[in-house]
Amino acid sequence: MAKRSSLSIRIVEGKNLPAKDITGSSDPYCIVKVDNEPIIRTATVWKTLCPFWGEEYQVHLPPTFHMVAFYVMDEDALSRDDVIGKVCLTRDTLVTHPKGFSGWAHLTEVDPDEEVQGEIHLRLEVVPGTRACRLRCSVLEARDLAPKDRNGASDPFVRVRYNGRTQETSIVKKSCYPRWNETFEFELEEGATEALCVEAWDWDLVSRNDFLGKVVFNVQRLWVAQQEEGWFRLQPDQSKSQQKEGNLGSLQLEVRLRDEMVLPSGCYQALVQLLCREVKLGTQGPGQLIPLIEEMTSTECRQEVATNLLKLFLGQGLAKDFLDLLFQLELGRTSEANTLFRSNSLASKSMESFLKVAGMRYLHGVLGPIIDRIFEEKKYVELDPSKVEVKDVGCSGLHRPQTEAEVLEQSAQTLRAHLGELLSALCRSVRACPAVVRATFRQLFQRVRERFPSAEHEAVQNVGNMDTPASRAKEAWMEPLQPSVYQGVTQMKDFITKLVDIEEKEELDLQRALSLQAPPVKEGPLFIHRTKGKSPLLSSSFKKLYFSLTTEALSFAKTPSSKKSALIKLANIRAAEKVEEKSFGSSHVMQVIYTDDAGRPQTAYLQCKCVNELNQWLSALRKVSINNTGLLGSYHPGVFRGDKWSCCHQKDKTDLGCDKTRSRVTLQEWNDPLDHDLEAQLIYRHLLGMEAALREKHRELSAGTETASVLTGCGEASEDRLAQLLQVLQDLQEAHNCSPVSSLPLEPNYLLELQT
């Protein structure tokens, strides 16, 4: 039984942000941190105080995380980005919102004394003395301290205060992972109420020392325990008055925490088999559980349930059958073809999820290179006359401002070219479309033609009504694109005709060919540095290569089309972690720790272009290696340069590591492998929530069909699907109750900490 925690995050928009630029505006973006670890960066919205992002993420985390923070930043091209403000949500806050936190939150000022991170390793003892007992505090080490200096590190020391007396450790220069191993003693009077305070500071020669965090202990509890040792999370200084929410603006967020206790696979077998039988029976099944589930699922939950069911059946090879069942149900209650998939039905939501799960890789492959190039070109485009920015054009000395008409015409030409290129690439990609997607569209096409056989309904919904008068541009300034849109409609109709023209044998052949391939989990350009001997590790020594991660190996090539060479076998990966900024002068470097064919430990350092790419690669590497044997529990976030580690200054190269690995921190991606047990658990939890309604429905059906069952002989329990479902839910509930509940592991010595 495993506990899995995940955060669903939607960063919607900001409003009334302060102006940070001399133009009276800002260029805002958001950074999301979990326990001070940056995991997400949104796009920058230029020149606005009311930005809209609408970006969604799902992050998988260990159940012990404490806080998620949203920092709103102002991007600057020539200087360091400005911090506008932040919103913090603790785990405890999210737990009190089981349906998720949703709404506007005021941005608060970022106080340096509150920006603390990391943990400190302490040993506390009550030891007998000649006159009275003594309190002994051993300061052993710390990890992941906040870097306060411009070199990307800190010069930490620890100050221990008790009963009016203060003692300090030595200063460890240029390290966020210091080791002290120093011990201090204080006279301890029985019944004393004074608290023991352990503070970490960054030493500065010229300016005042920077606060790194503190831990406060209740000495009375220590009297009882006598001795305690462990890692303690550093806390901010809350003795100062709280920062007031000024006029920093607001941020609209949707954040939901989900904790799931996932049982072993065998526990879900009965539920999965029952649902699969329902799909195989189609609309002729005696129980028709799928329509019943749709009927009893609220509109707000329907998308989530549709996604879970779709993924479950996709893993069982029944996605096409499941969708066909929904098509028939949708068509049975639809009188007009143009209203198909317009409601929030289970069919429309499941089809949406299916196209994302089964078709996203295809779309990325076909359209991704074109879209990447469009963004790299960074051409200015604007069709709305009220938003046109007039810029200078021409050679040096011959500059003249563009007229508004020139900007509009150039923008229209650019958009027409992009639209034509995208449509052409899509129309040429029929053979690249996944067989299961083509077969599903063929099935839908056939069902619609059976239900609406007249010629006017040949194309499903007339390709989204694009060729009807309703498709005319809502804004007059969109008219220049209308000819391209009409031409695109013709192309899309031809594309759909070819797409659904697939025979069953071709479908099977394509699926068989696909099963023999190992599709890439992630691929793209990275910069690599592999350590060899004592050669200096410099950022200039990184070499750009094209990398591809599959379920077998991490490979590289000089170009995307070049022959690939395996760098690391998947089974040999021991950890994938970030490298601290000071090691290479970049915060976007990761390390892959692995063993070579001889079993010797090796490390490959890979530099990414941004924080999002870094976290996506780390996430992909962690997910494909999660079941490897010999995964590391600790690692060095620095590099071994010269004769010591740059992070903790230890001189033993084989030292176990000064920081803990984060193998369970991953981002949910569209191409993630299906997690059958988790999907089954999510479906079970949803069905359990409507168990009372299902039982009431069963009583109604039983009372209404009792006579018919006697006459037809169809009343046996094996045929009563709803009764079987209720029994399966009861069995799963008992399995959850009987399994040892793995509660959240508390931090060591949590009870000794003074709750402030």
Buried (B, 14 or more C-beta within 10 A) or exposed (E): BEBBBBBBBBBBBBBEBBEBEEEEBBBBBBBBBBBBBBBBBBEBBEEBBEBEBEBEBBBBBBBBBEBBBBBBBBBEEEEEBBBBBBBBBEBEBBEEEEEBBEEBBBBBBBBEBBBBBBBBBBBBBBEEEEEEBBBBBBBBBBBBBBBBBEEBBBBBBBBBBBBEEEBBBEBBEBBBBBBBEBBBBBBBEEEBEBBBBBBBBBBEEEEEBBBBBBBBBBBBBBBEEEEBEBBBBBBBBEEEEEEEBEEBBBBBBBBBBBBBBBBEEEBBEBBBEBBBBBBEBEBEBEBBBBBBBBEBBEEEBBBBBBBBBBBBBBBBEBBBBBBBBBBBBBBEEBEEBBEBBEBEBBBBBBBBBBBEBBBEBBBEBBBEEBEEEBEEEEEEBBBEEEEBEEEEBEEEEEEEEBEEEEBBEBBBEBBBEBBBBBBEBBBEBBEEBBBBBBBBBBBBBEBBBEBBEEEEBBBBBBBEEBBEEEBEEEEEBBEBBEEBBEBBBEBBBEBBEBBBEBEEEEBEEBBEEEEEEEEBBBBBBBBBBEBEEEEEBEEEBBEEBBBBBBEEBBBBBEEEEEEBEEBBBBBBBBBBBBBBBBBBEBBBBBBBBBBEEEEEEBBBBBBBEEBBBBBBBBBBBBBBBEEBEEBBEBBBBBBBBEEBBBBBBBEEEEBEBBBBBBBBBBBBBEEBEEBBBBBBBBBBBBBBEBBEEBBEBBEEBBEEBEEEBEEEEEBEEEBBBBBBBBBBBEEBEEBBEEEEEEEEEEBBBEEBBBEE
